[in-house]
Amino acid sequence: MPVTGTAPRAEYAEAVEELATRVLGALEGAEDTGLLAGFLRNADDIKAALAAVRALGADALAPYVLRGVPVGAEEADAVAEAHRVFPLVGAGPADALVMAWRDWATARVLASSGRPVLDAPQPGDMLEEPGGEDGTGWQSWSVRMAQLAPLALPGPDGPRKPGRPGQPGQPSKPGQPGKPGKPNALAALDSPVHEAARRHVRALARGAARSMLRRDPATAAGLARWLALVRVSGAGSPLDPAPLLDHVLLFRPGDARTALDVTIGQWMLRRAG
Amino acid sequence: MSAPVTTTAHQVATRAFDWLRRSETYGGLPADSTADLADPNSDYKPLAETALACSLILREGVAGPREAQTARVLLDFAWQQLREGDLLYERQLRHPLMTDPLEVYAHFVRAGYRHTRLERLLKHLNGLRSRHAAEMMPNRRLAVANATRIAGFATEQEQDWDALTAGTWLGRAPEPWAIDWMTAYCLTHTVFHITDWGARPEALPPSLQSYLTTWLPVWTDIWKEVAQWDLVTELLIVGACLEEPYCDPVVWAEIAAEQHPDGMLPRDADPVSGDPAEAFKTHQHTTVVAAVAGTLTLSRTLGAPAPAPATVRS
């Protein structure tokens, strides 16, 4: 069944909200190393709970990634189970591509934590980017980028800055003699999608303003998150994401999914100082 | 692939001017009008706007002979309705702080009409502190400044354009997502007056040029989506007032598609009245805007080098 993440079926929407609330709680409060496993164990509707884990993607692991805490085996298994029960099915080619990139992000985060339980290779295709001097196509591209907001996930040190040496998935510390290298849960995601985001900051900004004016705070939140990542990576942006993130939060009080995007965006801006 | 903007803009302007000819039938002042003008927005303002559009088409010099003749006929008609300027004079004399006589007069000055007594009065009023201190919207203040400039009562240097601009919404380059419909109109009028309807694109500070280049596509997109043709077309005028004009062929194509065969551009998606007098009242402003937008866009894009073909990113 199609699971695009931003428009889950109605009966799963509640589960997504509940999981997002718990992830937010973990981000803002005490650590919880068994968040996902516990969520599944205590679910009344296990299918809805698995759909929620699937829908949140890499963001379900945000408390670990942002804190630099390794993802435990049970947590990784919870994610793997969600992917097994809900295989990738997109409503169309663009939806399928968005899902494939989101899944790559989840797999990447798990692999960086030494839990390569998901087989989701980096897609060979990219979204069609805004073209020409005027950036034609920025509207539809920005909506897709908002759906890819889970890729805008920094590590505890912030987002990957372009040109920094090192590859995702490599151990951050080489192994001591006799001991394996420490798994690198700390690597921020980076990919051609992130490069595209840095290339098309104006399109991201236009998309963010457009979605706010169209009263679509969910899309605005996703784009503001990308703008925060791009800004913190050192690129300029015609739009300051900080007041936008605050405004989105006020606009949709009680929407945990949106609040999660906002919180991660604000986290990035705070780290930048 | 949309038609080149130049062709579309020309077509929109030509058809709009054609429709505006009916101003002579539906756009006159009531016969018993006095300088107090019981309902200035219903007749006086539209007359002034028609005069504005005609003055611009003559100024730009890109009109065909038919449009140029229409412009002259309509300007003569409007001037005659204002009793060759006497009505403006009486109105200004009775109401020294009203700015519309000056603003309206400026359109006629642009087209070559003069009224000696009115000018003497306006020059005198321009020397009064009260006149300059009268409270009004910042973009209205810019309208007055531009009209003063056009009519020749003050030089460029004698007016503090930077301060006037800084007082407007646009002048602060605010968050583009914190805008509403009324503020958008404040913005469009701010640009109209600073640049004298595109005659002086360089008068807009570089920071605002780049701000508008970034955000105009967002505003035209969202208001187009809700069929606010009047506002969208005003935003297209703003685009034509920039040093590097913003003229989106997709937006222009939609405006052209919305324009009726007789040249009227509807204000929005509401049903258009079958009564020609009522239709004129409701949609005259938007059709004037279409005529101005088309004329200025034609003028700015004529002779511009053909745009480079869009490159495909590998």
Contacts between the chains, C-beta under 8 A, distances in Angstrom:
chain1	res1	chain2	res2	distance
A	129	B	313	5.7
A	131	B	310	4.9
A	131	B	311	7.5
A	131	B	312	7.2
A	131	B	313	7.0
A	132	B	310	3.8
A	132	B	311	7.5
A	133	B	307	7.7
A	133	B	308	7.6
A	134	B	217	7.2
A	134	B	246	8.0
A	134	B	248	7.1
A	135	B	217	7.8
A	136	B	250	7.9
A	136	B	310	7.1
A	138	B	217	7.4
A	139	B	221	6.4
A	202	B	214	6.2
A	205	B	214	7.2
A	206	B	214	7.2
A	206	B	215	7.5
A	206	B	217	6.2
A	206	B	218	5.1
A	208	B	177	7.1
A	209	B	175	8.0
A	209	B	176	4.5
A	209	B	177	4.2
A	209	B	215	6.7
A	209	B	218	4.8
A	210	B	218	4.9
A	210	B	221	6.0
A	210	B	222	6.0
A	212	B	177	3.8
A	213	B	177	5.8
A	213	B	179	7.2
A	213	B	218	7.1
A	213	B	219	7.9
A	213	B	222	4.7
A	214	B	222	6.0
A	214	B	225	7.4
A	220	B	177	7.6
A	238	B	211	8.0
A	238	B	214	5.0
A	239	B	175	7.6
A	239	B	176	7.2
A	239	B	177	8.0
A	240	B	175	7.5
A	243	B	175	6.3
A	244	B	175	7.4
A	244	B	177	6.7
A	247	B	177	7.7
A	247	B	178	7.8
